[in-house]
Amino acid sequence: MPHDPLRRLTPGVWEGCGRLLALAVVALDVNGVELTLQGVRVMPGQDGVLTVHGPAWRHSDTGRWHPSVLLLDELSRAIADQVLAMIHDGR
């Protein structure tokens, strides 16, 4: 691919939202088709290191969180790397 498939990231930071530190909107270009993921979550892991999680929904009966989108591990890692780089760079 000659261009960066992660073309637009729009992180926003909110305080006082539990473990949630930031939300990002990620635009992916897949062979000319643009997909937008809203609600990419940035939270601290158990060791305090920031972790990135895809959008999720909460089941009303069980209270458990379920992924809204299933992505290949390689794509999930690429998105996480880009989101964290933007947050660390202050973009």
N, C-alpha and C positions, 0 to 999 in steps of 0.2 A: 504494500500500500504506500503510495508516494506521500500521503499526508497523514497527519495525526488524527486517528479516529476519535479521540477525545478532544473535540474542538471547543467546547464551552463548559466551563464549570462555574457555578454561581454559589459559592458558599455563603451562608449567613450564620451568624453566631447569636445565640440567645442564652441568657443566664437564667438560672432558677427553673430549668426544665428537667429535673431529675438528673440522670446520668448523661443526657443528651448535651453535647457541647456544640455541635454544628449540624446543619442540614445542607446538602448540596443538590443542585440540579445539574445533571450530567447529560450532555448531548453526545450521542454516539453516531458515527457515520459508518454504516455497514453496507459496503458495495453501493454507495449512492443513496441509500435509504437512511434517513435520520430518525433515530429513536431517542426520546427524552425520558430519562429516569428522574423522577422527582422523589424526594424523601430519602436520599442516600445519607445515612446517619453516621456521625463521628462521635465515638464514646470512648472513655478510658477503659482499658482492659483490666483484668484482675491485678496485673503487675503495674498499672498506672500508665502503660504505653497506649497511645491513641490507636484505636481500631476503627475500621470503616466497615459498615454493614449496609447491604442493599435495602431497598424499601421493604417494609413488612406491615402486616395487618394483625390485629389482636382478635382472637376468637372470643366471641361474646359469652360463650358458655364456660370455656376452660380458662380464659385469661392468658392463654399461651400465645406467643408471637410466632407467626408463620411468614416465610418469605413471599413477597408479592411477585418477584421475578426470579427465575432460576437461571443463573449465568454460569458459563464455563469457568473453572478455577482461574485459568490464565487471564480471562477478561476481568474477573473480580479483582485479581491482584493488580492489574494495570489501572483499573479505576481507583483502587485504594491508594496506589502509589501517586497518582496524579492529584487526587483530593488532598492527601497529606502534604504533598509538595506545595500546593497552592496555599494551604493553611500556614505552613511553616514560612513560606515566602511573603505572607501577608497580602496575597493577591485577592 
